Amino acid sequence: MATRDPREIEALLRSDTSGLREKIVRNLGDFTVALFGISGSPQERLRLAGTGTLVLVDGKHFILTALHVWEEILSSADRIGITVKENTAHRTVIDRRNVAAFGLAKPQEWSEWGPDIVLLSVPAEDVGRINAYRCFWNLRARIEINAEVLEVRILMGTPAALGTITETYADLQINGLFLGPEMRHTRGELDYLDYEIDLSFPVPRNFGGVSGGGVWQVYVYWTPSGEQVDWKMSLHGVAFYQLPIVRERRTIRCHGPETIRAVLDIL
């Protein structure tokens, strides 16, 4: 039996009725959390820090995010809050004192070149509560697919512009942004991925809150019967910087897979 052309899947991804986009984003959302710095007791004060990806490395549990998310907000908070269940106020709170940060050295000043990436350890006593609602992506996993694929890239994040945030309350939604062409840069041993966002589409003009969000490479393909679509994915990058708007377009800069591997070498 001849296999179906994976390019046919593009129409399903563009369709507002197929539900394929939503299914893929929900799948990636299983590994994605919003990150808050929480200070004070009993009256808590919340600050949205950014987005993170739950990852597993050699049996140890971490949150992969942007370094400035840690340095500017989380490292000085009393507790770290992570969202673990959609459409509810449910969250898991981690004692910040029990979290260790592993990453490349902090730059003298933040810029569009970073380096701006870090792994935050998840205390063993908190893993079970997170696993009840979310999953940890194995960063050492290898992807094998015996089919022709359509490749798409999706940035997962929690844009503050699309939520309601006060000092005591946050109502946010984890979003998946399908990305266009990728422009890659290298500086030394680090790699960078740029994605241009057309702001004439219904997207935020400001991507504050998306820092630390994962860029996923998603391989979409027809099942052997040719009647259903399936997908596999790998973590491809980490967002950390938005460039100025130029002619109604904004570029999001991310660290790429080589930089992620450089962080893993630190562990």
Residue pairs with C-beta under 8 A, 6 or more apart in sequence:
1 226
3 147
3 148
3 222
3 224
3 226
4 222
4 226
5 148
6 147
6 148
6 149
6 150
6 220
6 221
6 222
7 150
8 222
9 20
9 150
9 220
9 221
9 222
9 229
10 150
12 18
12 20
12 229
13 20
13 21
13 152
13 178
13 220
20 220
20 229
21 176
21 178
24 154
24 176
24 218
24 220
24 231
25 154
25 156
25 175
25 176
27 231
27 233
28 154
28 156
28 176
28 214
28 216
28 218
28 233
29 86
29 156
29 174
29 176
30 134
30 135
31 53
31 54
31 55
31 134
31 135
31 136
31 137
31 156
31 214
32 51
32 52
32 53
32 54
32 156
32 157
32 174
32 213
32 214
33 51
33 52
33 53
33 54
33 63
33 82
33 83
33 84
33 134
33 174
34 48
34 50
34 51
34 52
34 82
34 83
34 158
34 170
34 172
34 174
34 209
35 48
35 49
35 50
35 51
35 52
35 63
35 65
35 69
35 74
35 80
35 81
35 82
35 212
36 46
36 47
36 48
36 49
36 77
36 80
36 81
36 82
36 91
36 170
37 46
37 47
37 49
37 73
37 74
37 76
37 77
37 79
37 80
37 81
38 44
38 45
38 46
38 77
38 78
38 79
38 80
38 81
38 93
39 45
39 47
39 76
39 77
39 78
39 79
40 78
41 78
43 168
44 168
45 167
45 168
46 81
46 165
46 166
46 167
46 168
46 169
46 170
47 73
47 77
47 167
48 158
48 160
48 163
48 165
48 170
48 172
48 209
49 69
49 70
49 72
49 73
49 74
49 212
50 65
50 66
50 68
50 69
50 73
50 158
50 209
50 210
50 211
50 212
50 213
51 65
51 69
51 156
51 157
51 158
51 174
51 209
51 210
51 211
51 212
51 213
51 214
51 239
52 63
52 64
52 65
52 69
52 82
52 120
52 212
52 213
53 63
53 64
53 65
53 137
53 156
53 212
53 213
53 214
53 235
53 238
54 61
54 62
54 63
54 122
54 130
54 134
54 135
54 136
54 137
55 61
55 62
55 63
55 64
55 119
55 136
55 137
55 138
55 139
55 235
56 62
56 136
56 137
56 138
56 139
57 119
57 138
57 139
57 140
57 264
57 267
58 140
58 267
60 121
60 267
61 121
61 122
61 124
61 127
61 130
61 136
62 102
62 119
62 120
62 121
62 122
63 82
63 119
63 120
63 122
64 117
64 118
64 119
64 120
64 139
64 212
64 214
64 235
64 238
64 260
64 263
65 117
65 118
65 120
65 211
65 212
65 238
66 116
66 117
66 118
66 211
66 212
66 238
66 239
66 240
67 101
67 103
67 104
67 106
67 114
67 115
67 116
67 117
67 118
67 240
68 110
68 116
68 211
68 240
69 118
69 211
69 212
70 101
70 103
70 118
70 120
71 106
74 80
74 96
74 99
74 120
75 96
75 101
77 96
78 95
78 96
79 93
79 94
79 95
79 96
80 93
80 94
80 96
80 99
80 120
81 91
81 92
81 93
81 94
82 91
82 92
82 94
82 130
83 90
83 91
83 158
83 172
83 174
84 90
84 91
84 92
84 129
84 130
84 132
84 133
84 134
85 133
86 173
86 174
90 133
92 126
92 129
92 130
94 122
94 123
94 126
95 123
98 123
99 120
99 121
99 122
99 123
100 120
100 121
101 118
101 119
101 120
101 121
102 118
102 119
102 120
102 121
102 263
102 266
102 267
103 115
103 117
103 118
103 119
103 263
103 266
104 114
104 115
104 117
104 118
104 190
104 259
104 262
104 263
104 266
105 115
107 113
107 114
107 115
107 116
110 116
111 241
112 241
112 243
112 253
113 187
113 192
114 190
114 192
114 240
114 241
114 255
115 190
115 255
115 259
116 240
116 241
116 255
117 238
117 240
117 255
117 259
117 260
117 263
118 263
119 263
119 267
122 130
127 136
130 136
137 235
139 235
139 260
139 264
141 234
143 219
143 232
143 233
143 234
145 219
145 221
145 232
147 221
147 222
147 224
148 221
149 219
149 220
149 221
150 219
150 220
150 221
151 217
151 218
151 219
151 220
152 178
152 179
152 217
152 218
152 220
153 178
153 179
153 182
153 195
153 215
153 216
153 217
153 218
153 236
154 176
154 177
154 178
154 179
154 215
154 216
154 218
155 176
155 177
155 179
155 195
155 210
155 213
155 214
155 215
155 216
155 239
155 252
155 254
156 174
156 175
156 176
156 177
156 213
156 214
156 215
156 216
157 174
157 175
157 177
157 207
157 209
157 210
157 211
157 213
157 239
158 172
158 173
158 174
158 175
158 209
158 210
158 213
159 175
159 204
159 206
159 207
159 208
159 209
159 210
160 172
160 206
160 208
160 209
161 204
161 205
161 206
161 207
161 208
161 209
162 172
162 173
162 175
162 204
163 170
163 171
163 172
163 173
163 209
164 170
164 171
164 172
165 171
165 172
172 209
177 197
177 203
179 195
179 215
180 195
180 196
180 197
180 198
181 195
181 196
182 193
182 194
182 195
183 193
183 194
183 195
183 196
184 191
184 192
184 193
184 194
184 256
185 191
185 192
185 193
185 194
186 192
186 258
189 258
189 262
190 255
190 258
190 259
190 262
191 255
191 256
191 257
191 258
191 259
192 253
192 254
192 255
192 256
192 259
193 215
193 236
193 237
193 253
193 254
193 255
193 256
194 251
194 252
194 253
194 254
195 215
195 251
195 252
195 254
196 249
196 250
196 251
197 203
197 207
197 249
197 250
197 251
197 252
198 248
198 249
199 205
199 245
199 248
199 249
199 250
200 248
205 245
205 250
206 242
207 239
207 242
207 250
207 252
208 242
210 239
210 242
210 252
211 239
211 240
211 241
212 238
212 239
212 240
213 238
213 239
214 235
214 236
214 237
214 238
214 239
215 235
215 236
215 237
215 238
215 239
215 254
216 233
216 234
216 235
216 236
217 233
217 234
217 235
217 236
218 231
218 232
218 233
219 231
219 232
219 233
220 229
220 230
220 231
221 229
221 230
221 231
222 228
222 229
222 230
223 229
223 230
235 260
236 256
236 257
237 254
237 255
237 256
237 257
237 260
238 254
238 255
238 259
238 260
239 252
239 253
239 254
240 253
240 254
240 255
241 252
241 253
242 250
242 251
242 252
242 253
243 250
243 251
243 252
243 253
244 250
